[in-house]
Every structure is written in structure tokens, then in C-alpha cells.
Amino acid sequence: MSALTKKIRVGILFGGRSGEHEVSLRSAASVIAAIDKSKYDVLPIGITKTGKWLSGSQSAKLLPGPGRLFSPPGNRALTIQPVPHSVDTVDVVFPVLHGTFGEDGTVQGLLDLAGLPYVGAGVLGSAVAMDKDVMKRLFRERGLPTPRHLALLRGQAPLAKLVREFGFPMFVKPANLGSSVGITKAHDRKELKQALETAGQFDRKIIVEEAIDGREIECSVLGNDRPQASLPGEIIPAREFYDYEAKYSDDRSELLIPAPLSKAQTRRVQKLAVAGFLACECAGMARVDFFLERRTGRILLNEINTLPGFTSISMYPKLWEVSGLSYRDLIDRLIQLALERQAEKTRTRYSL
């Protein structure tokens, strides 16, 4: 890049009000440390657990204090004004927000209103992939294999129906959350009742699904209209399943990268990963999670994460690294995909 070329200013958006706030902080720190400073200027934009927006040094420390968000008329840049005499603009946003109010389409809608490019899926793809019930229904509509599930609302507890449908064990999850927050594997009626109460603390919609005795396989997808899949990886949880503690507290879990799969299994996982990505109208990136059922050898789509963990040791970037794309180059490619998608959006007419 020549000295006369203006650097692209990237707003790294992190924190937020979800139960995955701390995970977001780790991801953002890794992105800020790795991004190519010769090409990009970085503006940290933090959101506190109470929903206050901060920028610059305030954001880095997540200090309390109100923030103000606006987009000046005719200006494509989003402006963060944490104090009256400090105004910063950004050209593209890299959301590193996991879970509710970040991965569910809410922030994406705000950025669309500002006319600002951003990394990752748009409003629809984000919302669909966040809602595990809708996501699985779309998988089925496309003929993609996924575990059986039922959706119910908080306060509903049809225990007898659930036992008849799935038997024990079964999984109970908040429909809209990630990082395995609020997920329980219920082995009997008492645990099932408690699991429904736990999931209901995190979302008004709850899904209950069959427990699959299988290997846990993950695959990273990158791209917009013509996405590509990485080599798959495998997780061997230290606990009964890959819950929050196994992901972030218990270092005994193993990540096998790439996964020990046959060539046919690898191709099948990659094909399904791309198919699931397109079915949910994702863009930019997603990590797609699978079960490889031990008894039958079936490969089942479990879920899609449109803003997966993004530390340098997270599965999404590690899978791309083993597939030949470094962490720094991955960040660069994601920013370019965001700019390409914004350029495509400008071809759409919004008035007569």
C-alpha cells in the first residue's frame, strides 16, 4: 500500500448485552491484535452489558458512560460520539458480537440503516441462523438432514409429550443463543423439568431435540454468493457434551484439526456446510456444526453460527489456517467480502 493510499478504518464492534459478552471480548482482542495495521486503521467500539456504546480508549476498558450512535445525512460512515468533542468515523464494521443483540440481526439492521458495510451475514441470515427452530425448519425444507426437534414457549412443559417423542436423554436449549449457554442434557423427568426452566431464563422460545450419539464435527464456510468450505475439524469434549464449561473453562477438551474423516465423509461435510449456509441466506462467514452418528454413520447438520468464536485458537479460524488461509489473511478476506457485498447492494433501487 502506498503512502498516499488512505487506510480503511475498521470499527471492531464487541461486548454487548448477551450471555456471551466475555467470549466477545476475547474474540475482539484477537482480531485487533492480528489485523493488518498497514492496511487498516482500527477503532474499537465496545458495548457494555447494559447496552451503552463506547469507543476508543473508553471502549478498550469498557468504562461506564453513555454513547450516541448516528449517521449524518449523506454520509455512509457510522459515527460514534462518546463525548461532545470526540467524533470518530468508520468505513466498515467488523462485528465480533456473539449471541443476542449482535448475532441475531439487530445490529445488522442498524448498520444497514446507516448504509455501512459490515462483516458477516445480513439481517435475515443472522436472524434465521440464530433461531435454531427456524434454522432447522429451513434445513428440512431443503432436504438437509438434521436431528428431530420440537419448539415450545417459556412456561410450557409438556413433559409426557416430550418423553414420548424423544425418550431420554434429550437436549433442551434456548432457541436464540450460542456458546452452549443454557443448554442441558436431560436424563430423566426431574432433569427435564429443570432444563426447561434453565432454558427459559435465556429465551422465551425453547427447543427440545433428540440426543444423537455421535462425533462432533465442525466446518468453516467463507464467501458470499459462492461460498467455500474449509477442511472439517472434530471436537472431543472433556465433559458429557461440549457445554460452556468444556468450551471455555475445561482445557481437557481436544480439537482435532483436520478431523480424522474419510475423503467421502470430508466431501459430504463440506457439501452440507455450504448447502446449510445458502439455505439460511448467510454471507461472509459461518461455522457449521455436525453430528456424525456412530451407529449409522449419518452426518447430521446441527446448527450454523454466523459470528463464531474468533480468537486465534477458535475453531473457525483454525480450520481456515489448516486449509491454507492464515488468521490475518482471513480477517482481510472477510473485510473485502463485506465491501463487495456493499457494492452489490448499491445496485439495488430503493425508490422510483
C-alpha positions as CSV (number, residue, x, y, z in Angstrom):
1,M,0.0,0.0,0.0
2,S,1.4,3.4,-1.0
3,A,1.8,6.2,1.5
4,L,-0.8,8.2,-0.5
5,T,-3.4,5.4,-0.2
6,K,-5.9,6.1,2.5
7,K,-6.3,3.3,5.0
8,I,-9.7,1.7,5.5
9,R,-11.0,2.5,9.0
10,V,-12.5,-0.7,10.6
11,G,-14.8,-0.5,13.6
12,I,-14.4,-3.6,15.7
13,L,-17.7,-3.9,17.5
14,F,-17.7,-6.1,20.6
15,G,-19.2,-6.8,24.0
16,G,-23.0,-6.5,24.1
17,R,-25.9,-7.5,26.3
18,S,-25.9,-11.2,25.6
19,G,-24.7,-14.0,27.8
20,E,-21.7,-14.3,25.5
21,H,-20.3,-10.9,26.4
22,E,-17.0,-12.3,27.8
23,V,-16.5,-14.5,24.8
24,S,-16.9,-11.5,22.5
25,L,-14.2,-9.6,24.4
26,R,-11.7,-12.4,23.8
27,S,-12.6,-12.6,20.1
28,A,-12.3,-8.8,19.6
29,A,-8.9,-8.7,21.3
30,S,-7.6,-11.3,19.0
31,V,-8.9,-9.5,15.9
32,I,-7.5,-6.1,17.0
33,A,-4.1,-7.7,17.6
34,A,-3.9,-9.6,14.3
35,I,-5.5,-7.2,11.8
36,D,-3.0,-5.8,9.2
37,K,-2.2,-2.3,10.5
38,S,-0.6,-1.4,7.2
39,K,-4.0,-1.6,5.5
40,Y,-6.5,-0.8,8.2
41,D,-6.9,1.8,11.0
42,V,-8.8,0.2,13.9
43,L,-11.5,1.8,16.1
44,P,-12.6,-0.3,19.0
45,I,-16.3,0.1,19.6
46,G,-17.5,-1.6,22.8
47,I,-21.0,-2.2,24.1
48,T,-21.4,-2.7,27.8
49,K,-23.6,-5.3,29.4
50,T,-26.2,-2.6,30.0
51,G,-26.2,-1.7,26.3
52,K,-24.1,1.5,26.4
53,W,-21.9,2.2,23.4
54,L,-18.3,3.3,23.9
55,S,-15.4,4.0,21.6
56,G,-11.7,4.4,21.6
57,S,-9.9,4.1,24.9
58,Q,-13.2,4.1,26.7
59,S,-14.2,1.0,24.7
60,A,-11.0,-0.8,25.3
61,K,-11.6,-0.5,29.0
62,L,-15.4,-0.8,28.8
63,L,-15.7,2.1,31.1
64,P,-19.3,3.2,32.1
65,G,-20.8,6.1,30.3
66,P,-23.4,6.8,27.6
67,G,-22.7,6.6,23.9
68,R,-24.5,8.1,21.0
69,L,-24.9,6.5,17.6
70,F,-25.9,8.3,14.5
71,S,-25.3,8.5,10.7
72,P,-25.1,12.0,9.3
73,P,-27.3,12.7,6.2
74,G,-25.5,11.7,3.1
75,N,-22.5,10.2,5.0
76,R,-22.0,6.5,4.6
77,A,-19.9,6.3,7.7
78,L,-21.3,5.4,11.0
79,T,-20.3,7.9,13.7
80,I,-19.8,7.1,17.4
81,Q,-19.8,10.2,19.7
82,P,-18.9,9.1,23.2
83,V,-18.2,12.7,24.3
84,P,-19.3,16.0,22.8
85,H,-15.8,16.9,21.4
86,S,-14.7,13.5,20.1
87,V,-16.1,12.2,16.8
88,D,-14.8,9.1,15.0
89,T,-16.0,7.7,11.8
90,V,-15.6,4.2,10.3
91,D,-15.8,2.8,6.8
92,V,-16.7,-0.8,7.6
93,V,-17.7,-2.6,10.8
94,F,-16.4,-6.0,11.9
95,P,-19.0,-7.2,14.4
96,V,-17.4,-9.6,16.9
97,L,-20.7,-9.8,18.9
98,H,-21.9,-13.3,19.8
99,G,-25.4,-14.2,20.7
100,T,-28.5,-11.9,21.4
101,F,-28.3,-8.3,20.2
102,G,-25.3,-9.0,18.0
103,E,-25.7,-12.2,16.1
104,D,-29.4,-12.1,15.6
105,G,-29.9,-9.4,13.0
106,T,-30.5,-6.5,15.4
107,V,-27.1,-4.8,14.9
108,Q,-27.1,-5.8,11.2
109,G,-30.3,-3.9,10.7
110,L,-28.8,-0.8,12.4
111,L,-25.8,-1.0,10.2
112,D,-28.0,-1.4,7.1
113,L,-29.9,1.8,8.1
114,A,-26.5,3.6,8.3
115,G,-25.6,2.3,4.8
116,L,-22.4,0.9,6.2
117,P,-20.6,-2.3,5.1
118,Y,-20.2,-5.0,7.8
119,V,-18.6,-8.4,8.1
120,G,-20.9,-11.4,8.2
121,A,-24.5,-12.3,7.4
122,G,-27.2,-9.7,6.9
123,V,-30.4,-9.3,8.9
124,L,-32.3,-12.3,7.5
125,G,-29.4,-14.7,7.6
126,S,-28.4,-13.6,11.1
127,A,-31.9,-13.9,12.5
128,V,-32.6,-17.3,10.8
129,A,-29.3,-18.9,11.9
130,M,-29.8,-17.5,15.4
131,D,-33.2,-19.1,15.8
132,K,-32.5,-22.8,16.0
133,D,-36.1,-23.7,15.4
134,V,-36.5,-21.7,12.2
135,M,-33.0,-22.7,11.1
136,K,-33.8,-26.4,11.4
137,R,-37.1,-26.0,9.6
138,L,-35.2,-24.4,6.7
139,F,-32.8,-27.3,6.7
140,R,-35.7,-29.7,6.3
141,E,-37.3,-27.6,3.6
142,R,-34.1,-28.0,1.6
143,G,-33.9,-31.7,2.4
144,L,-30.9,-31.4,4.6
145,P,-30.5,-34.0,7.4
146,T,-30.9,-32.6,11.0
147,P,-31.9,-34.0,14.4
148,R,-35.6,-34.1,15.2
149,H,-36.8,-31.3,17.5
150,L,-39.8,-29.6,18.9
151,A,-40.3,-25.9,19.8
152,L,-42.3,-24.6,22.7
153,L,-42.7,-21.3,24.6
154,R,-41.4,-20.5,28.1
155,G,-43.8,-21.7,30.7
156,Q,-44.9,-24.7,28.6
157,A,-43.9,-28.0,30.0
158,P,-45.4,-30.9,28.1
159,L,-43.2,-33.5,29.8
160,A,-45.2,-36.6,28.7
161,K,-45.3,-35.5,25.1
162,L,-41.5,-34.8,25.1
163,V,-40.7,-38.2,26.7
164,R,-42.9,-39.9,24.1
165,E,-41.3,-38.1,21.2
166,F,-37.6,-38.3,22.2
167,G,-37.1,-40.6,25.2
168,F,-34.1,-40.0,27.4
169,P,-31.7,-38.5,27.2
170,M,-32.7,-35.3,25.2
171,F,-31.3,-31.8,24.8
172,V,-33.1,-28.7,25.9
173,K,-31.8,-25.3,24.5
174,P,-32.8,-21.7,24.3
175,A,-33.8,-21.2,20.7
176,N,-31.8,-18.0,20.4
177,L,-28.4,-18.1,22.0
178,G,-24.9,-19.6,21.4
179,S,-21.8,-20.8,23.1
180,S,-23.9,-23.6,24.7
181,V,-25.3,-21.1,27.2
182,G,-28.5,-22.5,28.8
183,I,-28.2,-26.0,27.2
184,T,-28.9,-29.1,29.3
185,K,-28.8,-32.8,28.5
186,A,-31.8,-34.2,30.5
187,H,-31.6,-37.8,31.6
188,D,-34.9,-38.1,33.5
189,R,-38.1,-36.2,34.2
190,K,-36.7,-34.2,37.1
191,E,-33.7,-33.0,34.9
192,L,-36.1,-32.3,32.0
193,K,-38.2,-30.0,34.2
194,Q,-35.2,-28.2,35.5
195,A,-33.8,-28.0,31.9
196,L,-36.9,-26.2,30.6
197,E,-36.7,-23.7,33.5
198,T,-33.0,-23.1,32.8
199,A,-33.5,-22.6,29.0
200,G,-36.5,-20.3,29.7
201,Q,-34.2,-17.9,31.6
202,F,-32.4,-17.1,28.4
203,D,-35.2,-17.1,25.8
204,R,-39.0,-17.2,25.6
205,K,-38.7,-19.9,22.8
206,I,-37.2,-23.2,23.8
207,I,-36.3,-26.2,21.6
208,V,-36.1,-29.8,22.7
209,E,-34.3,-32.2,20.4
210,E,-33.2,-35.8,20.2
211,A,-29.8,-36.7,21.6
212,I,-27.5,-38.0,18.9
213,D,-24.8,-40.4,19.9
214,G,-22.2,-39.1,17.5
215,R,-18.9,-37.4,16.9
216,E,-19.0,-33.6,16.9
217,I,-17.7,-32.2,13.6
218,E,-17.3,-28.6,12.6
219,C,-16.7,-26.9,9.3
220,S,-16.0,-23.2,8.4
221,V,-17.6,-21.5,5.5
222,L,-16.3,-18.3,3.8
223,G,-17.8,-16.3,1.0
224,N,-21.0,-14.5,-0.2
225,D,-22.9,-15.9,-3.2
226,R,-20.3,-18.6,-4.0
227,P,-19.1,-19.8,-0.5
228,Q,-16.4,-22.3,0.1
229,A,-15.9,-24.8,2.9
230,S,-12.7,-25.4,4.9
231,L,-11.4,-28.8,6.0
232,P,-13.6,-30.1,8.8
233,G,-12.4,-30.4,12.4
234,E,-13.6,-32.6,15.3
235,I,-14.2,-31.8,19.0
236,I,-13.7,-34.4,21.6
237,P,-15.4,-32.9,24.7
238,A,-13.9,-33.3,28.1
239,R,-17.4,-33.4,29.5
240,E,-20.5,-35.3,28.5
241,F,-21.1,-32.8,25.7
242,Y,-19.5,-29.6,24.5
243,D,-21.1,-27.2,27.0
244,Y,-20.0,-23.7,28.1
245,E,-17.5,-25.0,30.7
246,A,-16.0,-27.5,28.2
247,K,-15.5,-24.7,25.6
248,Y,-14.1,-22.0,27.9
249,S,-13.0,-23.4,31.3
250,D,-12.0,-27.0,30.9
251,D,-8.9,-27.3,28.8
252,R,-9.1,-31.1,28.6
253,S,-11.3,-30.9,25.5
254,E,-9.5,-31.9,22.3
255,L,-9.7,-30.2,18.9
256,L,-8.6,-32.5,16.1
257,I,-7.8,-30.3,13.0
258,P,-8.3,-31.6,10.4
259,A,-10.9,-34.2,11.6
260,P,-9.9,-37.9,11.0
261,L,-12.5,-38.5,8.3
262,S,-12.5,-40.4,5.1
263,K,-12.3,-38.4,1.8
264,A,-16.0,-39.2,1.2
265,Q,-17.0,-38.0,4.7
266,T,-15.0,-34.8,4.3
267,R,-16.7,-34.0,1.0
268,R,-20.1,-34.7,2.5
269,V,-19.5,-32.4,5.4
270,Q,-18.2,-29.6,3.1
271,K,-21.2,-30.0,0.7
272,L,-23.7,-29.9,3.6
273,A,-21.9,-26.9,5.2
274,V,-22.3,-24.9,2.0
275,A,-25.8,-26.1,1.5
276,G,-26.8,-25.1,5.0
277,F,-25.1,-21.7,4.6
278,L,-27.0,-21.0,1.5
279,A,-30.3,-22.3,2.9
280,C,-30.1,-19.7,5.7
281,E,-29.0,-16.9,3.3
282,C,-25.8,-16.4,5.2
283,A,-22.9,-14.2,3.9
284,G,-19.3,-13.6,4.8
285,M,-18.7,-16.4,7.3
286,A,-20.3,-19.1,9.4
287,R,-19.2,-22.1,11.3
288,V,-21.4,-25.1,10.6
289,D,-21.7,-27.9,13.3
290,F,-22.5,-31.5,12.6
291,F,-23.0,-34.9,14.3
292,L,-21.5,-38.0,12.7
293,E,-23.8,-40.7,14.2
294,R,-21.8,-43.6,15.5
295,R,-24.3,-46.3,14.9
296,T,-25.4,-45.4,11.3
297,G,-22.6,-43.2,10.0
298,R,-25.2,-40.5,9.1
299,I,-23.9,-36.9,9.0
300,L,-26.5,-34.5,10.5
301,L,-26.5,-30.7,10.4
302,N,-26.8,-29.4,13.9
303,E,-26.6,-25.7,13.6
304,I,-25.0,-22.6,12.0
305,N,-23.1,-19.9,13.8
306,T,-22.9,-16.7,11.8
307,L,-20.5,-15.0,14.2
308,P,-18.5,-17.8,15.7
309,G,-15.7,-17.5,18.3
310,F,-12.9,-15.6,16.7
311,T,-9.9,-15.9,18.9
312,S,-6.7,-17.1,17.2
313,I,-7.3,-20.5,18.7
314,S,-11.0,-20.7,17.9
315,M,-12.2,-23.4,15.6
316,Y,-13.4,-21.1,12.8
317,P,-10.0,-19.5,12.0
318,K,-8.0,-22.6,12.9
319,L,-9.9,-24.6,10.3
320,W,-9.1,-22.0,7.7
321,E,-5.5,-22.0,8.8
322,V,-5.1,-25.7,8.2
323,S,-6.9,-25.1,4.9
324,G,-4.2,-22.7,3.8
325,L,-5.6,-19.3,4.9
326,S,-3.8,-17.5,7.8
327,Y,-5.7,-15.7,10.6
328,R,-4.5,-12.3,9.4
329,D,-5.4,-13.1,5.8
330,L,-8.8,-14.4,6.9
331,I,-9.6,-11.1,8.6
332,D,-8.6,-9.3,5.4
333,R,-10.8,-11.5,3.2
334,L,-13.8,-11.0,5.5
335,I,-13.4,-7.3,5.2
336,Q,-13.2,-7.5,1.5
337,L,-16.3,-9.7,1.3
338,A,-18.1,-7.0,3.3
339,L,-17.1,-4.3,0.9
340,E,-18.0,-6.5,-2.1
341,R,-21.4,-7.2,-0.7
342,Q,-22.0,-3.5,0.0
343,A,-21.0,-2.7,-3.6
344,E,-23.6,-5.2,-4.8
345,K,-26.2,-3.6,-2.5
346,T,-25.7,-0.2,-4.2
347,R,-27.0,-1.7,-7.4
348,T,-30.5,-2.1,-5.8
349,R,-33.0,0.7,-6.4
350,Y,-34.9,1.8,-3.3
351,S,-37.1,4.4,-5.0
352,L,-38.9,5.1,-8.3
